[in-house]
Amino acid sequence: MTEVIEKTIFELSSPGRTGVTFPDPDVPRAELPESLLRADLPLPELAEVDVVRHYMRLSKFNYSVDGGFYPLGSCTMKYNPKINEDMARLPGFAFTHPLQPVETVQGNLALMYTLQEWLKEISGFAAVTLQPAAGAHGELTGVLIMRAWHKSRGDVKRVKMLIPDSAHGTNPASSGMTGLNIVQIPSDGRGNVDLAALKAACDDTVVGLMLTNPNTLGLFDEHVEEVIKIVHDCGGLVYGDGANLNALLGIVRPGDLGIDVMHFNLHKTFSTPHGGGGPGSGPVGVAAHLAEFLPSPIVGILEEADDEQPPLFGFIEPKRTIGRVKAFHGHFGMLVRTFTYIAMHGPEGLRQVAEYAVLNANYLLARLRGTYRVPYDRICMHEFVAEGRVEGADVHALDIAKRLMDYDFHPPTNYFPLIIHEALMIEPTETENKDTLDAFAEALIKIAEEAKTTPDLLHAAPHKTPFGRVDEVKAARELVLCCWLPENYNK
Ligand SMILES: *Cc1c(COP(=O)(O)O)cnc(C)c1O
C-alpha cells in the first residue's frame, strides 16, 4: 500500500516566495504601534501556484458526488445540479445583507415566501419556517413547538417522547435536549412500528411520537395511519422526520397522513450540497393548529398586490411563537438552490424524482438479495438495508465498506440502523443510471467472492486510497487539528 505523506504548507515554504502583490495604498502610510508587531510570525512563503496545487491535491483525496457514486443510505447524496450554484451566485442573492431594509430585498423575500408556499404544497402542511439550519435543528424546533402546544392547553403532565428503535440518533438527541424522557418503541417483524408496543406506551404523559416514514429500513410503514391515530387518541402529536421525503415527492403528503409537524432536509431531498459539514437547511412544516407557534419571524405579505403594485413582502411574528431558533433568516443560499431545484423540476418532475429513486433502490435490491441477506425483505422505497456479512466468511460490514473504496465507490452507511446486525444501508438516489447501478452491484458481488477466497484483502482495505484504514475511534477521540504547526512555533 502506498501511504502518501502529504507535505504541509509549511514544509513547502521557501523564504522569499510570494503569492500576492499589494497595491499602493490610497491612504497615507502610518507607523504601527510597536506593541502590535511581532518579530516572529512563521507564516509560510509560497507562490500562488504552489498554494493552488497544494489545495487542489488535497481536494483530490476527498470523495465527492461530482466524482463518483455515493450510495450513503439516509443521506440522499444525489447529484447537485450546477444551475443551483449559478442561481445562488447571482449578485442580487449573494451580495445582500440580512439587515438591509425589506424594501431593498423584495426579490429575496419573494423567493423565501414562494419557497414556503411550495414546501407547504409538497408536504400538505399549513405553514413553514425556513429558519432551522439542518434536519437535527428542525427536530429541536419541532419538539419545542410540540411542547409549546401542550403547554398552551394547560396540559403540563406530558414528559415522554416515543421513538421507534429504527430512528436516526438525532431523534432521541433533539428530544433529550428539551428535557423529555425517551421511550423506545420496537419494530415488528415486517419493520413497521409495533402497534401493540405503541398502544402500551401511549398515555396522558406522552408529548408525541417521532416517526420516520419511510423509515430507516427504507420501508413505508404499513399501518402509518393507525400509528398516527393511536398517538392522537392519547392526546399526543406526531413528529415526522422528513429526511426520507425523497421517496414521497408528488406521491404522498405527510400532512395528509395526519402528521402534525415535520422537518425537511433541503440538502437531501432538494439537492443542496452536503457532506463535509457544509451548511444544510432544515425548514419545518406544521399543521394549522401549530402554525402560531412557529419560530419568529417568518416571511409574509405585508401589503397585498393591487393593479399598480406587486405585494410588499416582509417579516411577521407568529402569535405564540417559540421565538427565534437561528440568527437572521436561515441559510439563504440553500433556499435559493432549493427554489431553483423545485422550479426546474415542476410537479411532474418532482414525482419522477421519487419514482426513479424508488425504482433504482429496488433494482439494486433485486440484484443483491441473492448475495447479501436482507432481513426485512419487501418492496423498498428509496433505500434498503442489507447485512454486511457473507455466509462462511470472516468479514464484517466495515471490511466490505472499505473494500468498495478500492472499486472507486463511496461506501454505504454502515452499522445503522442499529436494529440490523452489520447493517449496510444503500441509497442509490434517482440521479444514477443503470450502468452505474450495475457496476456497483457487480463490485459488491465480487467482494462477496473475495470474502470467501481472500478475506485478508478485505480486512486490510482500502488499498487504493492515499491513506489506508484509519482508527476511526482514535481519530474522533484524539483529534489533532494543528499538526501543521512548525515544531518551533512560538505558542
Ligand atoms: C439526515 C437525517 C437526520 C438529521 O438531519 P441533518 O440534516 O443531518 O441534521 C435525521 N433523521 C434521518 C432519518 C436522517 O437521515
The ligand as an ORCA input file, in Angstrom:
! r2SCAN-3c Opt
* xyz 0 1
  C     -30.020     13.035      7.989
  C     -31.054     12.572      8.923
  C     -31.400     13.334     10.051
  C     -30.661     14.560     10.505
  O     -30.579     15.543      9.542
  P     -29.336     16.558      9.452
  O     -29.740     17.475      8.384
  O     -28.139     15.720      9.145
  O     -29.209     17.221     10.783
  C     -32.455     12.879     10.831
  N     -33.107     11.740     10.532
  C     -32.777     10.982      9.464
  C     -33.564      9.734      9.176
  C     -31.734     11.362      8.627
  O     -31.399     10.616      7.586
*
